[in-house]
Amino acid sequence: MSPEGKKLFNIIILGVSFMFIFTAFQSCGNIAQTVITNLNNTDFHGSGYTSMSIIYGVLSASNLISPSLVAIVGPQFSMVVSGVFYSLYIAVFIQPATWAFYTASVLIGIAAAVLWTAQGNCLTENSDENTIGRNSGIFWALLQFSLIFGNLYIYLAWQGKTHISESDRRTVFIALTVISLVGTVLFFLIRKQEDTKAPGDDDSTNEILGESSSARNKMMRAVAAFKKSITLSFTKEMLLLSVTTAYTGLVLTFFSGVYGTCIGAVNRFGSEEKSLIGLSGIFIGVGEILGGGIFGLLSKKSRSGRNPVVMLGILVHFIAFYLIFFNMPNDAPIAPMEGTDQVAYMIPSKEVAMLCSFLLGLGDSCFNTQLLSILGFLYSDDSAPAFAIFKFVQSICAAVAYFYSNYFLLQWQLLIMVLVGFFGTITFFTVEWRAAAALAARGSDYSSI
């Protein structure tokens, strides 16, 4: 297999592995609060929103050390170990206990930081300036198939059910645990590149490759990666992109946890309210996959850069927020187990709810594919620290959003996303214009998204 073919193979395996793991995890996140609501009349007293807040809070803090960990053990082994912890978190729901639930939330937060840092490193190692847009799109599209499969199962299994039984819960979470483990094993198929630098290395490292396995050299790489993360955090480009990244964190919380809960709480949807959670996830996945395919795989045909894609993303999201505001009861995110009988500005429509799910996914893919692309382009030599900062900002904002989702009515959650999304789009434009100027100065053709 040619070197280019090997790199493409690695990107596909990376995407398929993440697809399996996040088929399990995102389906778990989508139904966690609904399942827990049915458990809270037992000895279990956890909160899905609180768990996700813990996960993303720990994830954000762990991103400070994740580049160093990836530098020491390598991206492949980092992803394998992280995948095991994802599987353990999902397995907790088979026989839930409050202490195990929150302990697993802390552990998966650490694992997620390492997993996404290693993913960014692997993506960049197997890409160059001409293929980073394509590879980001391939990875994102494969990853988002995860929203299709898990949610399709939930939709079919829970159709017509208003209460989730113990048997239903165990069946779903045993299946999701096995799926997560399959994705973890697939990481072993990624082929190592013969001539790549470890995170935090500089050119002088090539002189000591023979000693790369020594403890001293690994520690030097770890310290270098940590220092590089701190340095990159305060660059103008990274600070500007952090506003855009913050918006993706808020949206991630909304479509992966809050919106499904809202749909499941609307009593006017009748006996379909629980199965519609799965159907909503499917439509989100369709939007994500469509966006990844169009804006990633077809990126080479665009000569106008990343800004039009991000502009499309924010417009699509604003339309979705507007429709959700009119369609969903204001108390839906915090409704009790009995659900809500309130009505917003229109009679709740299943068709409008599913359209909004699709728009949420499409807009999210616009932002994330372009963020992956511009980070890989700007920081090709420092990929692990750059992607660690990206996940740090995204996850801390997701943690904050999960926390206030316990208390804020729907209208305030939508308003926060509108404001942050507006400013995040402006800051992304600024960085992209600087990237275009840098390409022009080098005499390159600005044709890659």
Buried (B, 14 or more C-beta within 10 A) or exposed (E): EEEEEBBBBBBBBBBBBBBBBBBBBBBBBBBBBBBBBBBEEEEBEBBBBBBBBBBBBBBBBBBBBBBBBBBBBBBBBBBBBBBEBBBBBBBBBBEBEEEBBBBBBBBBBBBBBBBBBBBBBBBBBBBBEEBBBBBBBBBBBBBBBBBBBBBBBBBEBBBEBBEBEEEBBEBBBBBBBBBBBBBBEBBEBBEEBEEEBBBBBEEEBEEEEEEEEEEEBBEBBBEBBBBBBEEBBEBEBBBBBBBBBBBBBBBBBBBBBBBBBBBBBBBBBEEBBBBBBBBBBBBBBBBBBBBBBBBBBEBEEBEEBBBBBBBBBBBBBBBBBEBBBBBBBBBBBBBEEEBBEBBBEEEBBBEBBBBBBBBBBBBBBBBBBBBBBBBBBBBBEBBBBBBBBBBBBBBBBBBBBBBBBBEBEBEEBBEBBBEBBEEBBEBBBBBBEBBBEEBEEEEEEBBBB
